[in-house]
Amino acid sequence: MLLKKIRIENIRSYINETIEFPIGSVLLAGDIGSGKSTILLSVEFALFGIMKGDISGAHLLRHGSKEGMVELILDINNKEVIIKRSLKRGSNGIQQESGYLIVDGRKTDLVAKELKARILNLLGYSESLLN
């Protein structure tokens, strides 16, 4: 798996940011509070969604924002894969919305659990990780 690009909107300290990853090793460097951890958390959210016991949607969605999203573009086994996940603030708190997966140009809209299952399958992980 090679990370190519990430788009982040209203996630923690980022309002609207696109980061392109060069081929090779990447070092995230900066002052405390500059957003290094947010980039990593955004990659984790894109791949796996909100996981119980880990970081909540309230911790990810930018304070005062109604919606946020992460779109991750990566290469898995020479196939371009685009993953998009969204968060939305509602009357019942912050919920994870449906997202989509694009593999080699074919888009599939999926609910959070289906999206996680497809991504784990693409990455070669066991389905036992779905819980």
C-alpha atoms as a printed R data frame, in Angstrom:
    type eleno elety resid chain resno       x       y       z
1   ATOM     1    CA   MET     A     1   0.000   0.000   0.000
2   ATOM     2    CA   LEU     A     2   1.337   3.423  -0.991
3   ATOM     3    CA   LEU     A     3  -0.295   6.613   0.231
4   ATOM     4    CA   LYS     A     4  -0.609   9.113  -2.609
5   ATOM     5    CA   LYS     A     5  -2.836  11.948  -1.403
6   ATOM     6    CA   ILE     A     6  -5.199  12.907   1.390
7   ATOM     7    CA   ARG     A     7  -7.895  15.582   1.440
8   ATOM     8    CA   ILE     A     8  -9.076  16.705   4.859
9   ATOM     9    CA   GLU     A     9 -12.055  18.997   5.530
10  ATOM    10    CA   ASN     A    10 -13.072  20.141   9.022
11  ATOM    11    CA   ILE     A    11 -11.064  17.496  10.823
12  ATOM    12    CA   ARG     A    12  -9.447  18.794  14.025
13  ATOM    13    CA   SER     A    13  -7.150  21.705  13.114
14  ATOM    14    CA   TYR     A    14  -7.640  21.405   9.334
15  ATOM    15    CA   ILE     A    15 -10.361  23.395   7.576
16  ATOM    16    CA   ASN     A    16  -9.524  22.343   4.016
17  ATOM    17    CA   GLU     A    17  -6.189  20.762   3.179
18  ATOM    18    CA   THR     A    18  -4.768  18.498   0.488
19  ATOM    19    CA   ILE     A    19  -1.485  16.734   1.159
20  ATOM    20    CA   GLU     A    20   0.384  14.791  -1.514
21  ATOM    21    CA   PHE     A    21   2.765  12.085  -0.337
22  ATOM    22    CA   PRO     A    22   5.951  11.622  -2.348
23  ATOM    23    CA   ILE     A    23   7.164   8.128  -3.178
24  ATOM    24    CA   GLY     A    24   9.504   6.919  -0.447
25  ATOM    25    CA   SER     A    25   9.744   7.691   3.236
26  ATOM    26    CA   VAL     A    26   7.880  10.661   4.686
27  ATOM    27    CA   LEU     A    27   8.740  12.518   7.874
28  ATOM    28    CA   LEU     A    28   5.987  14.566   9.506
29  ATOM    29    CA   ALA     A    29   7.725  17.350  11.410
30  ATOM    30    CA   GLY     A    30   6.417  20.489  13.063
31  ATOM    31    CA   ASP     A    31   5.649  22.240  16.296
32  ATOM    32    CA   ILE     A    32   3.250  20.817  18.864
33  ATOM    33    CA   GLY     A    33  -0.298  21.388  17.629
34  ATOM    34    CA   SER     A    34   0.687  21.833  13.980
35  ATOM    35    CA   GLY     A    35  -1.424  18.881  12.766
36  ATOM    36    CA   LYS     A    36   0.989  15.943  12.455
37  ATOM    37    CA   SER     A    37  -1.194  13.607  14.519
38  ATOM    38    CA   THR     A    38  -4.298  14.787  12.672
39  ATOM    39    CA   ILE     A    39  -2.820  13.556   9.389
40  ATOM    40    CA   LEU     A    40  -2.211  10.116  10.896
41  ATOM    41    CA   LEU     A    41  -5.644  10.021  12.545
42  ATOM    42    CA   SER     A    42  -7.210  11.004   9.219
43  ATOM    43    CA   VAL     A    43  -5.473   8.127   7.432
44  ATOM    44    CA   GLU     A    44  -6.688   5.760  10.167
45  ATOM    45    CA   PHE     A    45 -10.247   7.135   9.923
46  ATOM    46    CA   ALA     A    46 -10.272   6.777   6.124
47  ATOM    47    CA   LEU     A    47  -9.097   3.171   6.304
48  ATOM    48    CA   PHE     A    48 -11.043   1.892   9.300
49  ATOM    49    CA   GLY     A    49 -13.708   4.451  10.260
50  ATOM    50    CA   ILE     A    50 -14.505   5.253  13.852
51  ATOM    51    CA   MET     A    51 -13.502   2.350  16.049
52  ATOM    52    CA   LYS     A    52 -15.128   1.750  19.427
53  ATOM    53    CA   GLY     A    53 -12.793   2.482  22.304
54  ATOM    54    CA   ASP     A    54 -10.506   4.613  20.144
55  ATOM    55    CA   ILE     A    55 -11.010   8.171  18.945
56  ATOM    56    CA   SER     A    56 -14.621   9.327  18.632
57  ATOM    57    CA   GLY     A    57 -16.219  11.417  15.935
58  ATOM    58    CA   ALA     A    58 -16.405  14.277  18.422
59  ATOM    59    CA   HIS     A    59 -12.626  14.144  18.757
60  ATOM    60    CA   LEU     A    60 -12.150  14.230  14.965
61  ATOM    61    CA   LEU     A    61 -14.753  16.737  13.757
62  ATOM    62    CA   ARG     A    62 -13.493  20.311  13.952
63  ATOM    63    CA   HIS     A    63 -15.081  22.258  16.825
64  ATOM    64    CA   GLY     A    64 -18.106  24.197  15.559
65  ATOM    65    CA   SER     A    65 -18.278  22.386  12.195
66  ATOM    66    CA   LYS     A    66 -21.405  20.569  11.079
67  ATOM    67    CA   GLU     A    67 -19.652  18.243   8.642
68  ATOM    68    CA   GLY     A    68 -16.182  16.918   7.967
69  ATOM    69    CA   MET     A    69 -14.604  14.413   5.642
70  ATOM    70    CA   VAL     A    70 -11.433  12.587   4.707
71  ATOM    71    CA   GLU     A    71 -10.642  11.354   1.219
72  ATOM    72    CA   LEU     A    72  -7.593   9.114   0.894
73  ATOM    73    CA   ILE     A    73  -6.020   8.148  -2.422
74  ATOM    74    CA   LEU     A    74  -3.662   5.201  -2.356
75  ATOM    75    CA   ASP     A    75  -2.191   2.460  -4.450
76  ATOM    76    CA   ILE     A    76  -2.888  -1.152  -3.474
77  ATOM    77    CA   ASN     A    77  -1.332  -3.821  -5.694
78  ATOM    78    CA   ASN     A    78  -1.003  -1.351  -8.590
79  ATOM    79    CA   LYS     A    79  -4.671  -0.350  -8.372
80  ATOM    80    CA   GLU     A    80  -5.685   3.214  -7.555
81  ATOM    81    CA   VAL     A    81  -8.021   3.197  -4.581
82  ATOM    82    CA   ILE     A    82  -9.971   6.220  -3.331
83  ATOM    83    CA   ILE     A    83 -11.728   6.089   0.025
84  ATOM    84    CA   LYS     A    84 -14.036   8.776   1.344
85  ATOM    85    CA   ARG     A    85 -15.553   8.888   4.819
86  ATOM    86    CA   SER     A    86 -17.627  11.671   6.353
87  ATOM    87    CA   LEU     A    87 -18.791  12.853   9.748
88  ATOM    88    CA   LYS     A    88 -21.938  14.868  10.433
89  ATOM    89    CA   ARG     A    89 -23.073  16.672  13.564
90  ATOM    90    CA   GLY     A    90 -26.735  16.046  14.316
91  ATOM    91    CA   SER     A    91 -29.156  16.229  17.213
92  ATOM    92    CA   ASN     A    92 -27.878  12.833  18.469
93  ATOM    93    CA   GLY     A    93 -24.209  13.834  18.368
94  ATOM    94    CA   ILE     A    94 -21.625  13.202  15.676
95  ATOM    95    CA   GLN     A    95 -22.319  10.293  13.356
96  ATOM    96    CA   GLN     A    96 -20.275   8.607  10.682
97  ATOM    97    CA   GLU     A    97 -22.019   8.945   7.333
98  ATOM    98    CA   SER     A    98 -21.968   6.544   4.403
99  ATOM    99    CA   GLY     A    99 -18.871   6.796   2.257
100 ATOM   100    CA   TYR     A   100 -17.531   5.448  -0.959
101 ATOM   101    CA   LEU     A   101 -14.770   3.333  -2.380
102 ATOM   102    CA   ILE     A   102 -13.394   3.750  -5.890
103 ATOM   103    CA   VAL     A   103 -11.189   0.931  -7.177
104 ATOM   104    CA   ASP     A   104  -9.755   1.335 -10.681
105 ATOM   105    CA   GLY     A   105 -12.413   3.921 -11.539
106 ATOM   106    CA   ARG     A   106 -15.408   1.916 -10.256
107 ATOM   107    CA   LYS     A   107 -17.272   3.710  -7.470
108 ATOM   108    CA   THR     A   108 -19.295   1.902  -4.797
109 ATOM   109    CA   ASP     A   109 -21.284   3.744  -2.120
110 ATOM   110    CA   LEU     A   110 -21.107   1.891   1.188
111 ATOM   111    CA   VAL     A   111 -22.138   2.255   4.823
112 ATOM   112    CA   ALA     A   112 -19.271   2.454   7.327
113 ATOM   113    CA   LYS     A   113 -19.100  -1.265   8.214
114 ATOM   114    CA   GLU     A   114 -19.259  -2.373   4.557
115 ATOM   115    CA   LEU     A   115 -16.543   0.122   3.668
116 ATOM   116    CA   LYS     A   116 -14.284  -1.218   6.410
117 ATOM   117    CA   ALA     A   117 -14.874  -4.810   5.251
118 ATOM   118    CA   ARG     A   118 -13.988  -3.964   1.640
119 ATOM   119    CA   ILE     A   119 -10.849  -2.086   2.664
120 ATOM   120    CA   LEU     A   120  -9.679  -4.890   4.966
121 ATOM   121    CA   ASN     A   121 -10.226  -7.301   2.093
122 ATOM   122    CA   LEU     A   122  -8.209  -5.100  -0.297
123 ATOM   123    CA   LEU     A   123  -5.399  -4.920   2.260
124 ATOM   124    CA   GLY     A   124  -5.450  -8.697   2.790
125 ATOM   125    CA   TYR     A   125  -6.590  -8.635   6.436
126 ATOM   126    CA   SER     A   126  -8.831 -11.194   8.100
127 ATOM   127    CA   GLU     A   127 -12.540 -10.437   8.408
128 ATOM   128    CA   SER     A   128 -12.246 -11.198  12.138
129 ATOM   129    CA   LEU     A   129 -10.987  -7.603  12.486
130 ATOM   130    CA   LEU     A   130 -14.443  -6.265  11.660
131 ATOM   131    CA   ASN     A   131 -15.647  -6.179  15.272
